[in-house]
Amino acid sequence: MSKDAYHPIANYGVIGDCHTVSLISNDGSIDWLCSPRFDSPSLFAALLDAERGGQFVVRPAEPFTAEVAYIDYSAVLQTTFRTDCGVVTLTDFMPLRPGSGSRRFAYPESQHRLVRLIECREGEVPLDIDFSPRPNYARTTPVLSVTTNSVALETENGDRYRLHTSVPLAIEGPSARGVAVVRRGERIALVLELSDVTEGPQPDTLFGALQNLADTLAFWSAWASGCRYRGPYQQAVMRSAVTLKLLTYVSTGAMVAAPTTSLPEEIGGVRNWDYRYTWIRDASFAAYALFLAGHIEDGERFMEWICEIALHCEPGQLQIMYGLAGERDLPETTLDHLVGYRGSAPVRVGNEASKQFQLDVYGELLDCFHTCWRFGQFSAEKLHYLWPAFARQVDIVAERWREPDSGIWEVRSAPRHFVYSKVMSWVALDRGIKAAEELALPADIARWRAERDAVRMEVLDRGYDPALGAFARSYGERALDAANLLLPMVHFIDARDPPMRSTIEATECGLVADGLVYRYLDVDDGLPGGEATFGVCTFWLVDNLTALGRIDEATMLFERMLDRATPLGLYAEELDPRTGAHLGNFPQALTHIGLINAAVKLGRAITPDSGSDNDGQARDITGAVV
């Protein structure tokens, strides 16, 4: 299959129901959908194999142009097709409505269906419809059958799906295809049930789809109204917040790093990973971003998930990532029958990095705890209930911080003494000390203080390389690491202190290409090939320039990054500085988290009254941990 058969990653929009998502190309093809969860096997996977993967297409049967946009601040995607004969809109969404109880928007109710609503605005337009599911990562041959106004699908393992529509579709092997001719004012619905499939007659499909649309738009409108950001970058912040909501698994509050697997960091390369899990690394950044944006309930839900992990973690067994329901075992396998996006193999399912030892995860866990405590999300009773579990993690850091690890970037080479890992060990000890002292909680504070001070002395002595003019990637290694841009953000060192100022300047000289930041360059990370620039690292550099008072440069860098978003305001994990292409899994939570945090800090520097309605609390947190 030609590489031309694949859409650029930037051409995709994403819809979802806080259980899973669909990726939809700008020509009406659903090329990725896993069901019932983000990390379930795929039903459509043309994203990873255009020939075998399966897709669900609705598009004009004649030449067309297309314009794609979200409706307001929602996850409802609308594609407008224009042909010589007329204009048609295709509205795609996965129904959501508020849940019950006091936290209605943190626990939305899903209908576990996907709706495609067609409306002819002008003229008469024939539409090709191709329903080609390929369950279980295209390892299962589906059996389709046509019933009255629907197509039923049953897999070999008993999973059942049903597509409801008034369009006559004919079975062609493992696909159902047909043509719908719509005239001005006509509307047609295609509704794919993903669970709770029932037999027998169904209610009017079009009427139900329109009601679902109204409910879903009302949900997103009400949810978006909770955003408290009031700065100059409202549109970007809102789209990022909606994206983070989409990536949240409502059943547990966990947030996937991205809803895809194996989108490559380099076309034709092997750096293709499964990101449909939750990283502790992202927790403190995500909670902080959600709180800043005003979505306190969503931040609380994520923190509750993190607390459950800490409470049930055996000493020394904290992992860097977990499944959406807290699963620890995420075995990594390859799907060799799929050719990969634009021929980039292997396609991987699972992630063996879950078994790596990474010291930074402890700091990120304790920083998340600290953020939620400072935002007042824990009652006194809950703090005392949680504290023993978190104190155990601090004790482990006190014991193990001198060990080498695999680092934040999960290198698959030998463990090293990464500077960022040591600094996050300091963070774990520092946040533990502050909690114990201010809340009078039981702890071996004297030991924690001694170890915290020892970490700091070692990092300043061995982590800073005068010849490099920067904090190094690891002890004794003359290489830069963009992760060290986080040192001021976790309050290990002020950005204006000479060692950090020179690190920022060295990063600008050594890791920046056309305003985009690489994680690292010219080092052995245990893998062949290379990668593009890493989206969130550019936002980290914005944060550092803002902290240095270089506001004009920070603004220019930030706004150039906004210009590099996809047409729908989304970001993949990486950006190619030569072509601007989005690479890696998509959309990437960490990039959108970085955008929100950078927007609030930069907006505050530009206009002190901007930021968010929670900005006062954010300032209090910042001051409290210095």
C-alpha positions as CSV (number, residue, x, y, z in Angstrom):
1,M,0.0,0.0,0.0
2,S,1.4,3.4,-1.0
3,K,2.3,5.9,1.7
4,D,0.0,8.3,-0.2
5,A,-2.9,6.1,1.0
6,Y,-2.4,7.6,4.5
7,H,-3.6,10.9,5.7
8,P,-1.2,13.3,7.4
9,I,-1.8,13.0,11.2
10,A,-2.7,16.7,11.2
11,N,-5.7,15.9,9.0
12,Y,-7.5,14.0,11.8
13,G,-10.1,15.2,14.2
14,V,-11.0,13.4,17.4
15,I,-14.4,12.7,19.0
16,G,-15.1,10.6,22.1
17,D,-17.3,9.8,25.0
18,C,-14.7,9.5,27.9
19,H,-14.5,5.8,27.3
20,T,-12.8,5.8,23.9
21,V,-12.3,8.0,20.9
22,S,-12.6,7.9,17.1
23,L,-10.1,9.5,14.8
24,I,-11.8,11.0,11.7
25,S,-10.0,12.2,8.6
26,N,-10.9,15.4,6.9
27,D,-12.5,13.4,4.1
28,G,-15.0,11.6,6.3
29,S,-13.2,8.4,7.1
30,I,-13.2,6.9,10.6
31,D,-9.7,5.3,10.6
32,W,-9.3,4.5,14.3
33,L,-11.7,3.3,17.0
34,C,-11.1,0.9,19.8
35,S,-14.1,-0.4,21.8
36,P,-15.2,-0.4,24.6
37,R,-12.1,1.3,26.1
38,F,-9.2,3.3,24.8
39,D,-6.9,0.3,25.2
40,S,-9.3,-2.3,23.8
41,P,-8.6,-3.9,20.4
42,S,-9.5,-1.8,17.4
43,L,-12.7,-2.0,15.4
44,F,-11.3,0.3,12.7
45,A,-7.5,0.6,12.2
46,A,-6.9,2.0,8.7
47,L,-4.7,4.5,10.6
48,L,-2.1,1.6,11.0
49,D,-2.9,-0.3,7.8
50,A,-4.8,1.4,5.1
51,E,-5.6,-1.9,3.3
52,R,-6.3,-4.3,6.2
53,G,-7.2,-2.1,9.1
54,G,-10.8,-1.3,8.4
55,Q,-12.6,2.0,8.2
56,F,-16.1,3.7,8.2
57,V,-16.4,6.1,5.3
58,V,-19.0,8.7,4.5
59,R,-18.1,11.1,1.7
60,P,-19.4,12.5,-1.6
61,A,-19.3,10.1,-4.6
62,E,-18.0,13.0,-6.8
63,P,-15.1,15.4,-6.5
64,F,-15.4,17.6,-3.4
65,T,-13.6,20.1,-1.1
66,A,-14.0,19.8,2.6
67,E,-13.9,22.1,5.6
68,V,-13.7,20.7,9.1
69,A,-14.4,22.4,12.4
70,Y,-15.6,21.7,15.9
71,I,-19.0,23.1,16.9
72,D,-18.0,25.8,19.5
73,Y,-16.0,24.4,22.5
74,S,-17.3,20.8,22.0
75,A,-16.1,17.5,20.8
76,V,-18.7,17.5,18.0
77,L,-16.9,17.5,14.7
78,Q,-18.6,19.0,11.6
79,T,-17.3,18.4,8.0
80,T,-18.8,20.5,5.2
81,F,-18.4,18.9,1.8
82,R,-18.8,21.1,-1.3
83,T,-19.4,19.6,-4.8
84,D,-20.5,21.0,-8.1
85,C,-24.0,19.6,-7.3
86,G,-24.4,20.7,-3.7
87,V,-23.3,21.1,-0.1
88,V,-23.5,18.5,2.6
89,T,-22.6,18.6,6.3
90,L,-21.5,15.5,8.2
91,T,-21.7,15.8,12.0
92,D,-19.8,13.2,13.9
93,F,-19.9,12.7,17.7
94,M,-20.2,10.2,20.5
95,P,-23.1,11.0,22.7
96,L,-22.5,12.3,26.3
97,R,-24.7,13.9,28.9
98,P,-24.2,14.9,32.5
99,G,-24.2,12.2,35.1
100,S,-26.2,12.2,38.3
101,G,-25.1,13.6,41.7
102,S,-23.1,16.7,42.6
103,R,-20.2,15.9,40.2
104,R,-22.3,15.6,37.1
105,F,-19.6,16.7,34.7
106,A,-16.8,14.6,36.2
107,Y,-19.0,11.5,35.7
108,P,-20.7,12.0,32.3
109,E,-23.0,9.3,31.0
110,S,-22.1,7.7,27.7
111,Q,-24.5,5.9,25.3
112,H,-21.6,3.8,23.9
113,R,-22.5,4.7,20.4
114,L,-21.1,6.7,17.5
115,V,-23.4,9.0,15.5
116,R,-22.9,10.3,11.9
117,L,-25.5,12.8,11.0
118,I,-25.8,13.9,7.3
119,E,-27.6,17.0,6.2
120,C,-27.9,18.4,2.7
121,R,-27.7,22.2,2.7
122,E,-27.8,22.8,-1.0
123,G,-28.6,20.9,-4.2
124,E,-28.4,17.1,-4.5
125,V,-25.4,15.1,-3.5
126,P,-24.7,11.3,-3.8
127,L,-22.7,10.0,-0.9
128,D,-20.6,6.8,-0.8
129,I,-21.0,4.8,2.5
130,D,-18.4,2.1,3.3
131,F,-18.8,0.3,6.6
132,S,-15.7,-2.0,6.8
133,P,-15.1,-3.0,10.4
134,R,-12.1,-5.2,11.1
135,P,-12.3,-6.3,14.7
136,N,-9.5,-7.2,17.0
137,Y,-6.8,-5.2,15.2
138,A,-7.9,-6.8,11.9
139,R,-7.2,-10.3,13.2
140,T,-10.8,-11.3,13.1
141,T,-13.0,-11.6,10.0
142,P,-16.3,-10.1,10.8
143,V,-19.6,-11.7,9.9
144,L,-22.1,-9.0,8.7
145,S,-25.8,-9.4,8.2
146,V,-28.5,-7.0,7.0
147,T,-31.7,-6.6,8.9
148,T,-34.4,-4.0,8.7
149,N,-32.7,-0.6,8.7
150,S,-29.5,-1.9,10.2
151,V,-26.4,-4.0,9.7
152,A,-25.4,-6.4,12.4
153,L,-21.9,-7.5,13.2
154,E,-20.8,-10.4,15.3
155,T,-17.2,-11.4,15.9
156,E,-15.7,-14.8,16.6
157,N,-15.4,-14.1,20.3
158,G,-19.1,-13.0,20.6
159,D,-18.7,-9.2,20.5
160,R,-21.7,-7.6,18.8
161,Y,-22.2,-4.3,17.1
162,R,-25.0,-2.8,15.1
163,L,-25.2,0.0,12.5
164,H,-28.6,1.6,12.3
165,T,-29.5,3.6,9.2
166,S,-32.3,4.1,6.7
167,V,-29.7,3.9,3.9
168,P,-29.9,0.6,2.0
169,L,-26.5,-1.2,2.4
170,A,-25.4,-4.3,0.6
171,I,-23.0,-6.9,2.1
172,E,-19.8,-7.2,0.1
173,G,-17.8,-9.8,1.9
174,P,-16.7,-8.3,5.3
175,S,-18.1,-4.9,4.4
176,A,-21.4,-3.1,3.9
177,R,-21.6,-0.5,1.2
178,G,-24.2,1.7,-0.4
179,V,-24.9,5.1,-1.9
180,A,-27.2,7.7,-0.3
181,V,-28.6,10.5,-2.4
182,V,-29.5,13.5,-0.2
183,R,-31.4,16.6,-1.4
184,R,-31.6,20.0,0.1
185,G,-33.2,19.8,3.6
186,E,-32.9,16.1,3.9
187,R,-31.2,14.5,6.9
188,I,-29.9,10.9,7.4
189,A,-28.4,9.3,10.5
190,L,-26.0,6.4,10.8
191,V,-25.7,5.2,14.4
192,L,-23.2,2.6,15.4
193,E,-24.0,0.8,18.7
194,L,-20.8,-0.2,20.4
195,S,-22.3,-2.1,23.4
196,D,-25.6,-3.2,24.8
197,V,-26.7,-4.2,21.3
198,T,-30.3,-5.3,21.3
199,E,-32.4,-7.3,18.9
200,G,-35.8,-6.3,17.5
201,P,-37.1,-3.0,16.3
202,Q,-35.4,0.2,17.2
203,P,-36.7,3.7,17.8
204,D,-36.5,6.2,14.9
205,T,-32.8,6.5,14.2
206,L,-32.8,10.1,12.9
207,F,-35.0,11.3,15.8
208,G,-32.7,9.6,18.4
209,A,-29.6,11.0,16.7
210,L,-30.9,14.5,16.8
211,Q,-31.7,14.2,20.4
212,N,-28.3,12.8,21.1
213,L,-26.8,15.7,19.3
214,A,-28.7,18.2,21.4
215,D,-27.8,16.5,24.6
216,T,-24.1,16.3,23.6
217,L,-23.8,19.9,22.6
218,A,-25.6,20.9,25.9
219,F,-23.1,18.8,27.9
220,W,-20.1,20.3,26.2
221,S,-21.5,23.8,26.5
222,A,-22.1,23.4,30.2
223,W,-18.7,21.8,30.8
224,A,-16.8,24.4,28.9
225,S,-18.6,27.2,30.8
226,G,-16.7,25.9,33.9
227,C,-13.4,27.0,32.4
228,R,-11.9,29.9,34.4
229,Y,-9.1,30.9,32.1
230,R,-9.4,34.6,31.2
231,G,-6.2,35.3,29.3
232,P,-5.3,36.1,25.7
233,Y,-5.1,32.5,24.5
234,Q,-8.7,31.4,25.3
235,Q,-9.3,29.4,22.1
236,A,-6.2,27.3,22.4
237,V,-6.6,26.7,26.2
238,M,-10.3,25.7,25.7
239,R,-9.5,23.3,22.9
240,S,-6.7,21.8,25.0
241,A,-9.0,21.4,28.0
242,V,-11.7,19.7,25.9
243,T,-9.0,17.4,24.5
244,L,-7.9,16.4,28.0
245,K,-11.5,15.7,29.0
246,L,-11.8,13.4,26.0
247,L,-8.7,11.5,27.0
248,T,-10.1,10.8,30.5
249,Y,-11.6,7.4,31.2
250,V,-14.7,8.2,33.2
251,S,-14.9,4.9,35.0
252,T,-11.8,5.6,37.0
253,G,-10.7,9.2,36.3
254,A,-7.4,8.0,34.6
255,M,-6.2,10.0,31.6
256,V,-4.5,8.2,28.7
257,A,-1.3,9.7,27.4
258,A,-2.8,9.5,23.9
259,P,-5.6,7.4,22.5
260,T,-3.5,5.7,19.7
261,T,-0.7,3.2,19.4
262,S,2.3,3.1,17.2
263,L,2.0,6.4,15.3
264,P,5.7,6.8,14.5
265,E,8.2,9.4,15.8
266,E,10.0,9.0,12.4
267,I,8.3,7.8,9.2
268,G,9.6,4.3,8.5
269,G,11.2,4.1,11.9
270,V,10.8,1.7,14.8
271,R,10.0,4.2,17.6
272,N,6.4,3.3,17.7
273,W,4.8,2.9,21.1
274,D,1.4,2.2,22.7
275,Y,0.3,5.3,24.7
276,R,-3.2,4.1,25.7
277,Y,-2.2,4.0,29.3
278,T,-1.8,6.4,32.2
279,W,1.6,7.7,33.2
280,I,2.2,8.9,36.8
281,R,4.6,11.3,35.2
282,D,1.7,13.2,33.7
283,A,-0.3,13.4,36.9
284,S,1.0,16.5,38.6
285,F,1.2,18.4,35.3
286,A,-2.4,17.3,34.4
287,A,-3.9,18.1,37.8
288,Y,-2.3,21.5,37.9
289,A,-3.4,22.3,34.3
290,L,-7.0,21.2,35.1
291,F,-7.1,23.2,38.3
292,L,-5.8,26.3,36.5
293,A,-8.4,25.9,33.8
294,G,-11.1,25.7,36.4
295,H,-12.0,22.1,35.9
296,I,-11.6,21.2,39.6
297,E,-13.8,18.1,39.5
298,D,-11.8,16.6,36.6
299,G,-8.5,17.3,38.4
300,E,-10.0,15.7,41.5
301,R,-11.0,12.6,39.6
302,F,-7.5,12.1,38.2
303,M,-6.0,12.6,41.7
304,E,-8.4,10.1,43.2
305,W,-7.1,7.6,40.6
306,I,-3.5,8.4,41.6
307,C,-4.4,8.0,45.3
308,E,-5.9,4.5,44.6
309,I,-2.6,3.5,42.9
310,A,-0.6,4.8,45.9
311,L,-2.9,3.1,48.5
312,H,-2.6,-0.3,46.8
313,C,1.0,-0.2,45.8
314,E,3.4,-2.6,47.6
315,P,6.6,-0.9,48.9
316,G,9.0,-0.4,46.1
317,Q,6.5,-1.5,43.4
318,L,5.3,1.9,42.1
319,Q,5.2,1.7,38.3
320,I,5.6,4.6,35.8
321,M,2.4,3.7,34.1
322,Y,-0.8,1.7,34.6
323,G,-3.8,0.5,32.7
324,L,-7.0,2.5,32.9
325,A,-8.3,0.5,35.8
326,G,-5.0,0.2,37.5
327,E,-3.7,-2.8,35.7
328,R,0.0,-3.4,36.3
329,D,0.7,-6.0,33.6
330,L,1.0,-4.3,30.2
331,P,2.9,-6.9,28.2
332,E,4.3,-5.6,24.9
333,T,3.6,-7.5,21.7
334,T,3.9,-6.7,18.0
335,L,1.1,-7.0,15.4
336,D,3.2,-8.1,12.5
337,H,0.2,-8.5,10.2
338,L,-0.3,-4.7,10.2
339,V,2.2,-2.6,8.1
340,G,2.1,0.4,10.3
341,Y,1.3,4.1,9.6
342,R,3.0,4.8,6.2
343,G,4.9,1.6,6.5
344,S,6.3,2.4,10.0
345,A,6.6,-1.0,11.7
346,P,6.3,-2.6,14.2
347,V,2.9,-1.9,15.4
348,R,3.0,-2.5,19.2
349,V,0.3,-3.3,21.8
350,G,1.2,-3.0,25.4
351,N,4.3,-1.2,26.8
352,E,7.2,-2.9,28.4
353,A,8.5,0.4,29.7
354,S,5.9,-0.1,32.5
355,K,8.5,-2.4,34.1
356,Q,11.3,0.2,34.1
357,F,12.7,1.7,37.3
358,Q,12.3,5.4,37.0
359,L,13.1,7.6,40.0
360,D,11.3,10.6,38.7
361,V,7.9,8.9,39.2
362,Y,8.2,9.3,42.9
363,G,8.7,13.0,42.7
364,E,5.8,13.4,40.3
365,L,3.5,11.4,42.6
366,L,4.4,13.5,45.6
367,D,4.1,16.7,43.6
368,C,0.6,15.7,42.5
369,F,-0.3,15.1,46.2
370,H,1.2,18.4,47.1
371,T,-0.7,20.3,44.3
372,C,-4.1,18.8,45.4
373,W,-3.4,19.5,49.0
374,R,-2.5,23.1,48.2
375,F,-5.6,23.5,46.1
376,G,-7.7,22.4,49.1
377,Q,-8.9,19.1,47.6
378,F,-8.2,17.0,50.6
379,S,-10.1,17.1,53.9
380,A,-8.1,16.7,57.1
381,E,-9.6,13.2,57.4
382,K,-8.6,12.2,53.9
383,L,-5.1,13.6,54.3
384,H,-4.5,11.4,57.4
385,Y,-5.9,8.4,55.5
386,L,-3.7,8.9,52.5
387,W,-0.5,10.0,54.3
388,P,0.9,6.6,55.2
389,A,0.8,5.4,51.6
390,F,2.5,8.6,50.3
391,A,5.0,8.6,53.2
392,R,6.1,5.1,52.2
393,Q,7.0,6.4,48.8
394,V,9.1,9.1,50.3
395,D,10.9,6.5,52.4
396,I,11.7,4.5,49.3
397,V,13.2,7.6,47.6
398,A,15.4,8.2,50.7
399,E,16.6,4.6,50.3
400,R,17.0,4.5,46.5
401,W,17.8,7.9,45.0
402,R,21.5,7.0,44.6
403,E,20.6,4.2,42.1
404,P,20.7,4.7,38.3
405,D,17.4,4.5,36.4
406,S,15.9,4.7,33.0
407,G,14.9,8.3,33.1
408,I,11.8,10.3,32.2
409,W,12.3,9.5,28.5
410,E,12.2,5.7,29.1
411,V,15.5,5.0,27.3
412,R,16.0,1.4,26.4
413,S,19.8,1.5,27.0
414,A,21.6,0.9,30.2
415,P,20.4,2.8,33.3
416,R,22.2,6.1,34.1
417,H,22.3,8.7,36.8
418,F,19.9,11.1,35.0
419,V,19.9,14.6,36.5
420,Y,16.2,15.1,36.1
421,S,15.6,11.8,38.0
422,K,17.8,13.0,40.9
423,V,16.0,16.4,41.0
424,M,12.6,14.6,41.1
425,S,13.9,12.5,44.0
426,W,14.6,15.9,45.7
427,V,11.0,16.9,44.9
428,A,9.6,13.8,46.5
429,L,11.6,14.4,49.7
430,D,10.8,18.1,49.7
431,R,7.1,17.7,49.2
432,G,7.0,15.0,51.9
433,I,8.8,17.2,54.3
434,K,6.5,20.2,53.7
435,A,3.4,18.0,54.2
436,A,4.7,16.4,57.4
437,E,5.8,19.8,58.9
438,E,2.8,21.9,58.0
439,L,0.2,19.2,58.8
440,A,2.0,17.7,61.7
441,L,2.0,14.3,60.1
442,P,4.2,11.4,61.3
443,A,7.4,11.0,59.4
444,D,11.2,10.6,59.8
445,I,11.7,14.2,58.9
446,A,15.3,14.4,60.1
447,R,16.3,11.6,57.7
448,W,14.2,13.1,54.9
449,R,15.9,16.5,55.3
450,A,19.4,14.9,55.3
451,E,18.6,13.0,52.1
452,R,17.0,16.0,50.4
453,D,20.1,18.1,51.2
454,A,22.4,15.3,50.0
455,V,20.5,15.1,46.7
456,R,20.7,18.8,46.1
457,M,24.4,18.9,46.9
458,E,25.1,16.0,44.5
459,V,23.1,17.5,41.6
460,L,24.8,20.9,41.9
461,D,28.2,19.2,42.2
462,R,27.9,16.4,39.6
463,G,24.9,17.4,37.5
464,Y,26.1,20.7,36.3
465,D,28.8,20.5,33.6
466,P,30.8,23.8,33.3
467,A,32.2,22.8,29.9
468,L,28.7,22.2,28.7
469,G,27.5,25.3,30.4
470,A,24.4,23.5,31.6
471,F,22.9,20.8,33.7
472,A,23.8,17.6,31.8
473,R,21.5,14.8,30.8
474,S,23.3,12.5,33.2
475,Y,26.3,12.5,35.4
476,G,29.5,12.5,33.4
477,E,27.7,12.8,30.1
478,R,28.3,15.9,28.0
479,A,24.8,16.1,26.6
480,L,21.8,18.3,27.0
481,D,18.3,17.2,28.1
482,A,15.2,19.3,27.7
483,A,13.8,17.6,30.8
484,N,16.1,19.9,32.8
485,L,14.0,22.8,31.8
486,L,11.6,21.5,34.5
487,L,14.1,22.3,37.3
488,P,12.8,25.8,37.9
489,M,9.2,24.6,37.5
490,V,9.5,22.1,40.4
491,H,11.4,24.8,42.4
492,F,14.7,23.1,42.6
493,I,16.4,26.2,41.4
494,D,15.4,29.7,40.2
495,A,15.5,30.2,36.5
496,R,17.5,33.4,37.1
497,D,20.3,31.6,39.0
498,P,23.4,31.4,36.9
499,P,23.5,27.6,36.5
500,M,19.9,27.5,35.3
501,R,20.1,30.6,33.2
502,S,23.1,29.1,31.3
503,T,21.2,25.8,31.0
504,I,18.3,27.6,29.3
505,E,20.7,29.4,27.0
506,A,22.6,26.2,26.2
507,T,19.2,24.5,25.4
508,E,18.3,27.3,23.0
509,C,21.7,26.9,21.2
510,G,21.8,23.1,21.3
511,L,18.3,21.6,21.2
512,V,16.2,24.2,19.3
513,A,15.4,24.0,15.6
514,D,13.2,26.6,14.0
515,G,11.6,27.4,17.3
516,L,11.0,23.7,18.3
517,V,12.8,21.8,21.0
518,Y,14.2,18.3,20.9
519,R,14.3,16.2,24.0
520,Y,18.0,15.4,23.4
521,L,20.3,14.9,20.5
522,D,23.3,12.7,19.6
523,V,23.0,10.3,22.5
524,D,22.6,6.6,22.8
525,D,19.1,5.8,23.9
526,G,19.1,2.1,23.0
527,L,17.1,2.5,19.8
528,P,18.0,2.9,16.1
529,G,16.8,5.9,14.1
530,G,15.8,9.3,15.3
531,E,12.8,11.4,16.2
532,A,11.4,14.9,15.7
533,T,11.1,17.7,18.2
534,F,9.0,17.0,21.3
535,G,5.9,19.3,21.6
536,V,5.8,19.8,25.4
537,C,9.5,20.7,25.5
538,T,8.8,23.8,23.5
539,F,6.2,24.9,26.0
540,W,8.7,24.2,28.8
541,L,11.1,26.6,27.1
542,V,8.3,29.2,26.9
543,D,7.9,28.8,30.7
544,N,11.6,29.4,31.3
545,L,11.8,32.4,29.1
546,T,8.7,33.8,30.9
547,A,10.4,33.2,34.2
548,L,13.5,35.1,33.0
549,G,11.4,38.0,32.0
550,R,12.1,37.5,28.3
551,I,8.4,38.1,27.6
552,D,8.6,39.2,24.0
553,E,10.7,36.1,23.1
554,A,8.4,33.8,25.1
555,T,5.3,35.3,23.4
556,M,6.8,34.8,20.0
557,L,7.8,31.2,20.7
558,F,4.4,30.4,22.2
559,E,2.4,31.9,19.4
560,R,4.6,30.2,16.7
561,M,3.7,26.9,18.5
562,L,0.0,27.8,18.4
563,D,0.4,28.4,14.7
564,R,1.8,24.8,14.4
565,A,-1.3,23.2,15.8
566,T,-3.4,21.1,13.4
567,P,-6.3,23.0,11.8
568,L,-8.5,21.8,14.7
569,G,-6.1,23.0,17.3
570,L,-4.7,19.6,18.3
571,Y,-1.1,18.4,18.8
572,A,0.6,15.1,18.3
573,E,3.6,14.1,20.5
574,E,6.2,15.5,18.1
575,L,6.7,18.0,15.3
576,D,9.1,17.8,12.4
577,P,11.0,21.1,12.3
578,R,11.7,20.7,8.6
579,T,8.1,20.0,7.3
580,G,5.9,20.9,10.2
581,A,4.4,17.4,10.2
582,H,2.9,16.1,13.3
583,L,4.4,12.8,14.4
584,G,3.9,10.3,17.2
585,N,0.7,9.4,19.0
586,F,-2.2,11.8,18.6
587,P,-3.6,13.8,20.3
588,Q,-1.0,13.9,23.0
589,A,-2.2,14.8,26.5
590,L,1.2,16.1,27.7
591,T,1.5,18.6,24.9
592,H,-1.9,20.0,25.7
593,I,-1.1,20.1,29.4
594,G,2.0,22.1,28.6
595,L,0.1,24.5,26.5
596,I,-2.4,25.3,29.3
597,N,0.3,25.8,31.9
598,A,2.4,28.0,29.5
599,A,-0.6,30.0,28.5
600,V,-1.5,30.8,32.1
601,K,2.0,31.8,33.1
602,L,2.7,33.8,30.0
603,G,-0.7,35.5,30.2
604,R,0.0,36.5,33.8
605,A,3.3,38.0,32.7
606,I,1.7,40.0,29.8
607,T,-1.3,41.1,31.7
608,P,-1.3,40.6,35.5
609,D,-5.1,40.4,35.6
610,S,-5.2,37.6,33.0
611,G,-4.7,34.0,33.7
612,S,-7.5,32.1,35.4
613,D,-9.9,32.6,38.3
614,N,-7.8,30.1,40.1
615,D,-4.7,32.1,39.5
616,G,-4.5,33.2,43.2
617,Q,-4.3,29.7,44.4
618,A,-1.7,28.9,41.7
619,R,0.4,31.8,43.0
620,D,0.0,30.5,46.5
621,I,1.2,27.1,45.5
622,T,4.2,28.6,43.7
623,G,5.2,30.6,46.7
624,A,4.7,27.8,49.1
625,V,7.1,25.4,47.5
626,V,10.0,27.7,46.8
